[in-house]
Amino acid sequence: MEPAAALHFSLPASLLLLLLLLLSLCALVSVLPCSVCV
């Protein structure tokens, strides 16, 4: 397997994982104040 091909596959995968983590963090932050109020 080519190193460049591995890097090309690794980069979008890591970006997607980072985006998913950011999305879950935003969801947690938006839900947290509601649970604190109640």
N, CA, C and O atoms as a Tripos MOL2 file, in Angstrom:
@<TRIPOS>MOLECULE
protein
  152   151    38     0     0
PROTEIN
NO_CHARGES

@<TRIPOS>ATOM
      1 N           0.8380   -1.2080    0.0000 N.3       1 MET1
      2 CA          0.0000    0.0000    0.0000 C.3       1 MET1
      3 C           0.8720    1.2580    0.0000 C.2       1 MET1
      4 O           1.8300    1.3650    0.7670 O.2       1 MET1
      5 N           0.5330    2.1840   -0.8520 N.am      2 GLU2
      6 CA          1.3060    3.4200   -0.9550 C.3       2 GLU2
      7 C           1.1080    4.2960    0.2800 C.2       2 GLU2
      8 O          -0.0120    4.4120    0.7790 O.2       2 GLU2
      9 N           2.1830    4.9150    0.7810 N.am      3 PRO3
     10 CA          2.0570    5.8400    1.9290 C.3       3 PRO3
     11 C           1.1300    7.0130    1.6230 C.2       3 PRO3
     12 O           0.3780    7.4660    2.4860 O.2       3 PRO3
     13 N           1.1940    7.5010    0.3760 N.am      4 ALA4
     14 CA          0.3450    8.6220   -0.0430 C.3       4 ALA4
     15 C          -1.1330    8.2190   -0.0350 C.2       4 ALA4
     16 O          -1.9980    9.0040    0.3520 O.2       4 ALA4
     17 N          -1.4050    6.9900   -0.4650 N.am      5 ALA5
     18 CA         -2.7760    6.4790   -0.4860 C.3       5 ALA5
     19 C          -3.2950    6.3080    0.9450 C.2       5 ALA5
     20 O          -4.4560    6.5980    1.2330 O.2       5 ALA5
     21 N          -2.4250    5.8380    1.8280 N.am      6 ALA6
     22 CA         -2.7860    5.6640    3.2300 C.3       6 ALA6
     23 C          -3.0930    7.0120    3.8750 C.2       6 ALA6
     24 O          -4.0380    7.1400    4.6540 O.2       6 ALA6
     25 N          -2.2870    8.0100    3.5430 N.am      7 LEU7
     26 CA         -2.4810    9.3640    4.0640 C.3       7 LEU7
     27 C          -3.7710    9.9650    3.5110 C.2       7 LEU7
     28 O          -4.5100   10.6380    4.2290 O.2       7 LEU7
     29 N          -4.0320    9.7150    2.2280 N.am      8 HIS8
     30 CA         -5.2400   10.2310    1.5700 C.3       8 HIS8
     31 C          -6.4970    9.6400    2.2060 C.2       8 HIS8
     32 O          -7.5200   10.3160    2.3130 O.2       8 HIS8
     33 N          -6.4170    8.3760    2.6270 N.am      9 PHE9
     34 CA         -7.5490    7.7260    3.2920 C.3       9 PHE9
     35 C          -7.6610    8.1880    4.7440 C.2       9 PHE9
     36 O          -8.7590    8.3830    5.2650 O.2       9 PHE9
     37 N          -6.5120    8.3600    5.3820 N.am     10 SER10
     38 CA         -6.4620    8.7120    6.8030 C.3      10 SER10
     39 C          -6.9810   10.1190    7.0780 C.2      10 SER10
     40 O          -7.6560   10.3530    8.0810 O.2      10 SER10
     41 N          -6.6640   11.0530    6.1840 N.am     11 LEU11
     42 CA         -7.0470   12.4520    6.3890 C.3      11 LEU11
     43 C          -8.5600   12.6760    6.4090 C.2      11 LEU11
     44 O          -9.0530   13.2680    7.3690 O.2      11 LEU11
     45 N          -9.3260   12.2370    5.4050 N.am     12 PRO12
     46 CA        -10.7870   12.4130    5.4670 C.3      12 PRO12
     47 C         -11.4150   11.6740    6.6390 C.2      12 PRO12
     48 O         -12.3780   12.1590    7.2330 O.2      12 PRO12
     49 N         -10.8810   10.5080    6.9770 N.am     13 ALA13
     50 CA        -11.4080    9.7160    8.0870 C.3      13 ALA13
     51 C         -11.2240   10.4430    9.4150 C.2      13 ALA13
     52 O         -12.1350   10.4630   10.2420 O.2      13 ALA13
     53 N         -10.0520   11.0380    9.6240 N.am     14 SER14
     54 CA         -9.7710   11.7790   10.8540 C.3      14 SER14
     55 C         -10.5850   13.0710   10.9230 C.2      14 SER14
     56 O         -11.0260   13.4830   11.9960 O.2      14 SER14
     57 N         -10.7790   13.7080    9.7590 N.am     15 LEU15
     58 CA        -11.6000   14.9190    9.6960 C.3      15 LEU15
     59 C         -13.0560   14.6150   10.0250 C.2      15 LEU15
     60 O         -13.7160   15.3810   10.7270 O.2      15 LEU15
     61 N         -13.5520   13.4900    9.5130 N.am     16 LEU16
     62 CA        -14.9230   13.0690    9.7690 C.3      16 LEU16
     63 C         -15.1150   12.7430   11.2480 C.2      16 LEU16
     64 O         -16.1380   13.0850   11.8420 O.2      16 LEU16
     65 N         -14.1220   12.0810   11.8330 N.am     17 LEU17
     66 CA        -14.1570   11.7440   13.2540 C.3      17 LEU17
     67 C         -14.1360   13.0030   14.1110 C.2      17 LEU17
     68 O         -14.8480   13.0890   15.1110 O.2      17 LEU17
     69 N         -13.3230   13.9770   13.7220 N.am     18 LEU18
     70 CA        -13.2310   15.2510   14.4310 C.3      18 LEU18
     71 C         -14.5490   16.0220   14.3390 C.2      18 LEU18
     72 O         -14.9880   16.6250   15.3190 O.2      18 LEU18
     73 N         -15.1710   16.0020   13.1750 N.am     19 LEU19
     74 CA        -16.4570   16.6630   12.9600 C.3      19 LEU19
     75 C         -17.5500   16.0240   13.8150 C.2      19 LEU19
     76 O         -18.3890   16.7180   14.3890 O.2      19 LEU19
     77 N         -17.5280   14.6990   13.8900 N.am     20 LEU20
     78 CA        -18.4930   13.9630   14.7060 C.3      20 LEU20
     79 C         -18.3150   14.2870   16.1860 C.2      20 LEU20
     80 O         -19.2950   14.4470   16.9140 O.2      20 LEU20
     81 N         -17.0680   14.3820   16.6250 N.am     21 LEU21
     82 CA        -16.7550   14.7290   18.0060 C.3      21 LEU21
     83 C         -17.2260   16.1390   18.3350 C.2      21 LEU21
     84 O         -17.7800   16.3760   19.4080 O.2      21 LEU21
     85 N         -17.0070   17.0720   17.4160 N.am     22 LEU22
     86 CA        -17.4430   18.4570   17.5840 C.3      22 LEU22
     87 C         -18.9640   18.5530   17.6500 C.2      22 LEU22
     88 O         -19.5110   19.3140   18.4480 O.2      22 LEU22
     89 N         -19.6390   17.7790   16.8090 N.am     23 LEU23
     90 CA        -21.0990   17.7540   16.7820 C.3      23 LEU23
     91 C         -21.6680   17.2190   18.0940 C.2      23 LEU23
     92 O         -22.6330   17.7680   18.6260 O.2      23 LEU23
     93 N         -21.0710   16.1500   18.6120 N.am     24 SER24
     94 CA        -21.5250   15.5750   19.8790 C.3      24 SER24
     95 C         -21.2490   16.5270   21.0420 C.2      24 SER24
     96 O         -22.0240   16.5860   21.9970 O.2      24 SER24
     97 N         -20.1510   17.2640   20.9620 N.am     25 LEU25
     98 CA        -19.8100   18.2490   21.9860 C.3      25 LEU25
     99 C         -20.8210   19.3930   21.9920 C.2      25 LEU25
    100 O         -21.2640   19.8320   23.0530 O.2      25 LEU25
    101 N         -21.1820   19.8700   20.8030 N.am     26 CYS26
    102 CA        -22.1910   20.9260   20.6740 C.3      26 CYS26
    103 C         -23.5440   20.4600   21.2020 C.2      26 CYS26
    104 O         -24.2470   21.2200   21.8690 O.2      26 CYS26
    105 N         -23.9110   19.2160   20.9070 N.am     27 ALA27
    106 CA        -25.1670   18.6430   21.3860 C.3      27 ALA27
    107 C         -25.1590   18.5530   22.9140 C.2      27 ALA27
    108 O         -26.1620   18.8520   23.5620 O.2      27 ALA27
    109 N         -24.0420   18.1450   23.4770 N.am     28 LEU28
    110 CA        -23.8970   18.0360   24.9300 C.3      28 LEU28
    111 C         -24.0110   19.3980   25.5950 C.2      28 LEU28
    112 O         -24.6720   19.5310   26.6250 O.2      28 LEU28
    113 N         -23.3760   20.4080   25.0200 N.am     29 VAL29
    114 CA        -23.4120   21.7770   25.5390 C.3      29 VAL29
    115 C         -24.8240   22.3710   25.4590 C.2      29 VAL29
    116 O         -25.2410   23.1020   26.3580 O.2      29 VAL29
    117 N         -25.5530   22.0610   24.3920 N.am     30 SER30
    118 CA        -26.9160   22.5790   24.2370 C.3      30 SER30
    119 C         -27.9040   21.8800   25.1710 C.2      30 SER30
    120 O         -28.8960   22.4780   25.5870 O.2      30 SER30
    121 N         -27.6380   20.6300   25.4960 N.am     31 VAL31
    122 CA        -28.5120   19.8460   26.3790 C.3      31 VAL31
    123 C         -28.2120   20.1170   27.8590 C.2      31 VAL31
    124 O         -29.1200   20.0990   28.6890 O.2      31 VAL31
    125 N         -26.9660   20.3630   28.1790 N.am     32 LEU32
    126 CA        -26.5370   20.5480   29.5670 C.3      32 LEU32
    127 C         -27.2720   21.6610   30.3230 C.2      32 LEU32
    128 O         -27.7500   21.4020   31.4270 O.2      32 LEU32
    129 N         -27.3910   22.8950   29.7860 N.am     33 PRO33
    130 CA        -28.1190   23.9510   30.5060 C.3      33 PRO33
    131 C         -29.5790   23.5840   30.7860 C.2      33 PRO33
    132 O         -30.1140   23.9660   31.8270 O.2      33 PRO33
    133 N         -30.2340   22.8510   29.8780 N.am     34 CYS34
    134 CA        -31.6240   22.4320   30.0620 C.3      34 CYS34
    135 C         -31.7470   21.5030   31.2690 C.2      34 CYS34
    136 O         -32.6800   21.6290   32.0610 O.2      34 CYS34
    137 N         -30.8090   20.5780   31.4050 N.am     35 SER35
    138 CA        -30.8370   19.6360   32.5180 C.3      35 SER35
    139 C         -30.5080   20.3350   33.8350 C.2      35 SER35
    140 O         -30.9820   19.9200   34.8930 O.2      35 SER35
    141 N         -29.7030   21.3890   33.7770 N.am     36 VAL36
    142 CA        -29.3500   22.1730   34.9650 C.3      36 VAL36
    143 C         -30.5460   23.0090   35.4240 C.2      36 VAL36
    144 O         -30.7930   23.1450   36.6220 O.2      36 VAL36
    145 N         -31.2990   23.5760   34.4450 N.am     37 CYS37
    146 CA        -32.4820   24.3800   34.7660 C.3      37 CYS37
    147 C         -33.5620   23.5280   35.4310 C.2      37 CYS37
    148 O         -34.2320   23.9760   36.3620 O.2      37 CYS37
    149 N         -33.7250   22.3030   34.9480 N.am     38 VAL38
    150 CA        -34.7440   21.3920   35.4920 C.3      38 VAL38
    151 C         -34.1510   20.7160   36.7170 C.2      38 VAL38
    152 O         -34.8170   19.9000   37.3540 O.2      38 VAL38
@<TRIPOS>BOND
     1     1     2 1
     2     2     3 1
     3     3     4 2
     4     3     5 am
     5     5     6 1
     6     6     7 1
     7     7     8 2
     8     7     9 am
     9     9    10 1
    10    10    11 1
    11    11    12 2
    12    11    13 am
    13    13    14 1
    14    14    15 1
    15    15    16 2
    16    15    17 am
    17    17    18 1
    18    18    19 1
    19    19    20 2
    20    19    21 am
    21    21    22 1
    22    22    23 1
    23    23    24 2
    24    23    25 am
    25    25    26 1
    26    26    27 1
    27    27    28 2
    28    27    29 am
    29    29    30 1
    30    30    31 1
    31    31    32 2
    32    31    33 am
    33    33    34 1
    34    34    35 1
    35    35    36 2
    36    35    37 am
    37    37    38 1
    38    38    39 1
    39    39    40 2
    40    39    41 am
    41    41    42 1
    42    42    43 1
    43    43    44 2
    44    43    45 am
    45    45    46 1
    46    46    47 1
    47    47    48 2
    48    47    49 am
    49    49    50 1
    50    50    51 1
    51    51    52 2
    52    51    53 am
    53    53    54 1
    54    54    55 1
    55    55    56 2
    56    55    57 am
    57    57    58 1
    58    58    59 1
    59    59    60 2
    60    59    61 am
    61    61    62 1
    62    62    63 1
    63    63    64 2
    64    63    65 am
    65    65    66 1
    66    66    67 1
    67    67    68 2
    68    67    69 am
    69    69    70 1
    70    70    71 1
    71    71    72 2
    72    71    73 am
    73    73    74 1
    74    74    75 1
    75    75    76 2
    76    75    77 am
    77    77    78 1
    78    78    79 1
    79    79    80 2
    80    79    81 am
    81    81    82 1
    82    82    83 1
    83    83    84 2
    84    83    85 am
    85    85    86 1
    86    86    87 1
    87    87    88 2
    88    87    89 am
    89    89    90 1
    90    90    91 1
    91    91    92 2
    92    91    93 am
    93    93    94 1
    94    94    95 1
    95    95    96 2
    96    95    97 am
    97    97    98 1
    98    98    99 1
    99    99   100 2
   100    99   101 am
   101   101   102 1
   102   102   103 1
   103   103   104 2
   104   103   105 am
   105   105   106 1
   106   106   107 1
   107   107   108 2
   108   107   109 am
   109   109   110 1
   110   110   111 1
   111   111   112 2
   112   111   113 am
   113   113   114 1
   114   114   115 1
   115   115   116 2
   116   115   117 am
   117   117   118 1
   118   118   119 1
   119   119   120 2
   120   119   121 am
   121   121   122 1
   122   122   123 1
   123   123   124 2
   124   123   125 am
   125   125   126 1
   126   126   127 1
   127   127   128 2
   128   127   129 am
   129   129   130 1
   130   130   131 1
   131   131   132 2
   132   131   133 am
   133   133   134 1
   134   134   135 1
   135   135   136 2
   136   135   137 am
   137   137   138 1
   138   138   139 1
   139   139   140 2
   140   139   141 am
   141   141   142 1
   142   142   143 1
   143   143   144 2
   144   143   145 am
   145   145   146 1
   146   146   147 1
   147   147   148 2
   148   147   149 am
   149   149   150 1
   150   150   151 1
   151   151   152 2
@<TRIPOS>SUBSTRUCTURE
     1 MET1         2 RESIDUE 1 A MET
     2 GLU2         6 RESIDUE 1 A GLU
     3 PRO3        10 RESIDUE 1 A PRO
     4 ALA4        14 RESIDUE 1 A ALA
     5 ALA5        18 RESIDUE 1 A ALA
     6 ALA6        22 RESIDUE 1 A ALA
     7 LEU7        26 RESIDUE 1 A LEU
     8 HIS8        30 RESIDUE 1 A HIS
     9 PHE9        34 RESIDUE 1 A PHE
    10 SER10       38 RESIDUE 1 A SER
    11 LEU11       42 RESIDUE 1 A LEU
    12 PRO12       46 RESIDUE 1 A PRO
    13 ALA13       50 RESIDUE 1 A ALA
    14 SER14       54 RESIDUE 1 A SER
    15 LEU15       58 RESIDUE 1 A LEU
    16 LEU16       62 RESIDUE 1 A LEU
    17 LEU17       66 RESIDUE 1 A LEU
    18 LEU18       70 RESIDUE 1 A LEU
    19 LEU19       74 RESIDUE 1 A LEU
    20 LEU20       78 RESIDUE 1 A LEU
    21 LEU21       82 RESIDUE 1 A LEU
    22 LEU22       86 RESIDUE 1 A LEU
    23 LEU23       90 RESIDUE 1 A LEU
    24 SER24       94 RESIDUE 1 A SER
    25 LEU25       98 RESIDUE 1 A LEU
    26 CYS26      102 RESIDUE 1 A CYS
    27 ALA27      106 RESIDUE 1 A ALA
    28 LEU28      110 RESIDUE 1 A LEU
    29 VAL29      114 RESIDUE 1 A VAL
    30 SER30      118 RESIDUE 1 A SER
    31 VAL31      122 RESIDUE 1 A VAL
    32 LEU32      126 RESIDUE 1 A LEU
    33 PRO33      130 RESIDUE 1 A PRO
    34 CYS34      134 RESIDUE 1 A CYS
    35 SER35      138 RESIDUE 1 A SER
    36 VAL36      142 RESIDUE 1 A VAL
    37 CYS37      146 RESIDUE 1 A CYS
    38 VAL38      150 RESIDUE 1 A VAL
